[in-house]
Amino acid sequence: MKDLADMAVELAVKLGADYAEARFHDDAANFYVLRNGVPEMAGFDRARGIGIRVLVNGALGFASLNKPDKALLEQRVREAISMARASARTRKKSIRFSEEEAEEASWKARAREPMEEVPLEEKMELLYDIEKVLTDRAEVGVQVPFRLLELVERTTERYFVNSEGTRISCRVPRVEFFSITTAMEPGKGTEQDMVHKGASKGWEAIREWELLEMLKERVKRLGVVLREGVSPPRGAIDLVLGSEVVGLMVHESCGHPYEADRILGREAAQAGESFVKPDMLGQRIGAEIVSVVDDPTLEGSYGFYLYDDEGVKARRRYLIKNGIINEFLHNRETAAALGVSSNAAARASGYNREPIVRMANTFMLPGDYKFEELLEDIRLGVYIKTFGEWNIDDRRFNMRFIGREAYLIEKGEITKPVRRPVLEITTPGFYGSIDAIDENLAFDAGTCGKGDPVQGVPVWFGGPNVRLREVALGGL
């Protein structure tokens, strides 16, 4: 298949392509699922094929195949070129790619304990051990009538080649854990918790997460909120937001609206628009202490990569730097349109999808406060540690978050649990209200969806705990 990828590029150029690239993917995933104690699904997913993209007369064409067949390969190359030529006749503006260095590299993520070497029995035993704890009221202090536990192992091998001389090979193992639990207290109602962990590692990540203890503690705290939770104070008060909340907020309110294809209007009919415009680079959007980055190069992260799916070398991208809009996420097409270089944000979820502008690991940089220092001068406030529900408009400007685990802050101390505080705020309002950031950087995993057909790619989002001053808070 790698030889066929090379052949595809050579043939496309021979047939008149101004630029050509081919990506070979060999993707495998195994799933282990326990729903309410019953093994509901243990399955697998396999996808192996080549995606071919060409640039002809200022227009793009794309085709793919999943068989190692030279005749079919030639047919697909001709289809991609035909598609591009047809598109070129209707386009008002030609597509260009930014000029980038040709790269030759081979890289991989390392797994100290490869998932394929861990017995199936050990994987299922982990899920059963968690199930046993969650159904023991003496352990968690609350009824848990619904439990969904999922363990996923993935491996992707890729080979990228283009007509400029770039050749990149990689292998990335990933492990993922996902759970949904519902806690119920008679007469008090229910609360639902979701956990999503992921890493570019092996079974060692499972050990690092200490899933059994983590889930036990989270469910315990849900029970406390159900039994003892009070209504949140209303009006303008001080807030402390936990890293889980901060991570989701920066993913949605900074990562997505800074995707350059979205800024240029490509995503408008699919996932929405962006309140950010190209001329907003250099404008202040938040307090000086606020910096948000997207960094694919974090070793072991769920969104880890060293070269993107256009063969461009990855680096840390500073989306917001000291409160200033600093750069957007680019592939080669959007970079050329805005007169800059690509910052390696092109990702494709599979061989049969085109690479589009995506996030990797988006997070707010930590500060130098201790967590206790965020609380000490708050007379009356709320600490929202985790979120339950969230909404954001399609321009990523107005946000609404409902806290799941939250607490009252009184005279600098965390006191009573608070039930479902509601934070409604604009994106500039959020970044502009932050006056203190602690040192405790933490991450959660997600599968970020975008595009049509939809593409889900692995990402991390995270951040420290932050303090916001005089923010309007409501409740349900």
Buried (B, 14 or more C-beta within 10 A) or exposed (E): BBEBBBBBBBBBBEBEBBBBBBBBBBBBBBBBBBBBBEEBEBEEEEBBBBBBBBBBBBBBBBBBBBEEEEEBBBEBBBBBBBBBBEBBEEEEEEBBBBEBEEBEBEBEBBBEBBBEEBEEEEBBEBBBEBBEBBBEEEEBBBBBEBBBBBBBBBBBBBBBBBBBEBBBBBBBBBBBBBBBBBBBBEEBEBBBBBBBBBBBBBBBBBEEBEBBEBBBEBBBBBBBBBEEBBEBBEEEBBBBBBBBBBBBBBBBBBBBBBBBBBBBEBBEEEBBBBBBEEEBBEEBBBBEBBBBBBBBBBEBBBBBBBBBBBBBBBEEBBBBBBBBBBBBBBBBBBBBBBEBBBBBBBBBBBBBBBBBBBBBBBBBBBBEBEBEBBBEEBEEBBBBBBBBEBEBBBBBBBBBBBBBBBBBBBEBEBEBBBBBBBBBBBBBBBBBBBBBBBEBBBBBBBBBEBBEEEBEBBBBBBBBBBBBBEBBBBBE
